[in-house]
Amino acid sequence: MHVPDGFLDAPTSAATGAVAVAVVGVALVRARNELDDKTAPMAGLVAAFIFAVQMLNFPVGAGTSGHLMGGALAAVLVGPWTGVLCVSVVLLVQSLLFADGGITALGTNIVLMAITTVLVGWVVFRLLQLVLPKRLSLTPAQAGIGAFVSVPVAASVFVVLYALGGTADIPFDTLMTAMFGVHTLIGIGEGVITALAVGAIIAVRPDLVHGARPVLAQRELVIKPKVAA
């Protein structure tokens, strides 16, 4: 999904850069409402985890590989606005130090992976949380489904951007079919990794998971009877 330099023309890259700057600016302000004594350390860990896992590719067939994008995972663990900041920082470091994604395409990559995947993953997660029973055990699966949906949606956004400002003459339907098909498979891996990561944290410290707090707040306090010695 990392878009290199030259894939999109200058006006499109400039437009996505402007959108990225605007949304990251809003995220810097709104994230203050999400950060507390628990979330602030988690944000650093989440960014480090996403950076490390994005370096690991898994095969998706036909000689193609994919990696975790981490938008939905970040949104569920630390909140959507903080999640945008976490993934944006990862993409910035990858672009400047590892040539993973072009510098002129940084805005495009932030729009695709730090904004679209966070927004879509969080919205799907919250909708599932609202319509399904309020059970903590469902949170990992809800996060996984949100992550799964976010990947092909981000791929579709890329296709639209490429149709507007792509530098090669590739038919829209051909590009859409290839991107959507491959990234649906990558989305399965994204969903599995996200569900496992969220489930692992919920198993030991559910209070650290931002997305689980609405469920925790609705749980009734149960006082177990004291067992006689």
Summary of the structure (lengths in Angstrom):
residues: 229
radius of gyration: 18.7
end to end distance: 60.0
largest distance: 78.4
contacts: 790
relative contact order: 0.16
helix: 73%
strand: 4%
